[in-house]
């Protein structure tokens, strides 16, 4: 059992979750490392009191050293610090959650000391998988995957006899489709991985309605817009600079992996000015999750979830967001309630979706009694609550998938057409849920055609009989 860890990458999401587990289980922390986040690493160091704290950036390390003076915590910088943390004698387990190939040498250093490696850095295996595994065998080090597909496979194998495993088919990362020609897959539309999609660069022309999605550097959950994207009358495009902005009929601020960081990017790129000008002229603006948080008046990060501090929002919604360490993850059903502006006919229209976010958004004190945009029910806990804000032609919500149901997109498309002075008699939204089922059926048929399904069923039957 793990007694003491060295945590490489303490300020990222995996690092923060690791510290929550360590606190809950009473596991000691011998070392903490990060890249540049002085404030958060200082807070973590004072709480867990490791012997060593490392910041990869030398200037940040100097600042941290001053702050931790008198605590007895040694502070180091750069790769030298990472290697020292990975090889610490006190730690029996090294959690490697740093990003990129920078994690390779520290991982090898820990392996050479025969430590247990909790590996959350996929690049280490992508860059040097054979080297790493050979070293682990030579030094007797155990490697335990703790992130993404690697961990899922590892956990699914627990309790099974290894000689009963004939083959692993990993479809989540495109496993059976490696080597397939692109034209073989063109007729199947399923949700893409955020970092791998071609939707950002694809161009759809000819639509009567123009919807611009702001393509931030850390965009996430962009599949929220598949329903709109698949309506023939709609041209949906991703905008990453002022020259691409144009004169859209609707603007969407999508979800993001870092709200404050992406808001800063939108501001510095000049896109915020474009959004504010368009909104002032009556162009409707939607914010989903992180985009919703950006639309408010102020964002506060007292727990340093996103780096700390307070930041002014765009001021298009009378709201404020406070980030906390607790993450909301759940599915919901809901109904639009108080909807203003051109989409007022959304009132009483049903939707469903999911929440996955850090932080809580509320009305500012001056309008605290104002009704929220929708009423929702958590399908996991059964708890009822309110979500979202509608103010004029600006709309914000935490619900991913809110555009998926046909009744929602139908109202939006027809309202945009009416505002633009055009008639779309045959236009309607699409039921994305049914569409997805059709696409996954096609995908399943494609997989079946390349597998020996009879043999797979035989293997499954053999395993059941053995039990």
Beta strands, then each sheet from edge to edge (+ up, - down):
strand 1: 4-8
strand 2: 28-34
strand 3: 52-55
strand 4: 74-77
strand 5: 93-96
strand 6: 116-119
strand 7: 143-145
strand 8: 209-214
strand 9: 219-220
strand 10: 234-239
strand 11: 250-253
strand 12: 255-256
strand 13: 284-288
strand 14: 298-301
strand 15: 309-312
strand 16: 319-336
strand 17: 350-363
strand 18: 374-378
strand 19: 384-387
strand 20: 389-391
strand 21: 394-397
sheet 1: 4+ 3+ 2+ 1+ 5+ 6+ 7+
sheet 2: 10+ 8+ 11+ 13+ 21+ 20-
sheet 3: 9+ 12-
sheet 4: 15+ 14- 16- 17+
sheet 5: 15+ 14- 16- 18+ 19-
end
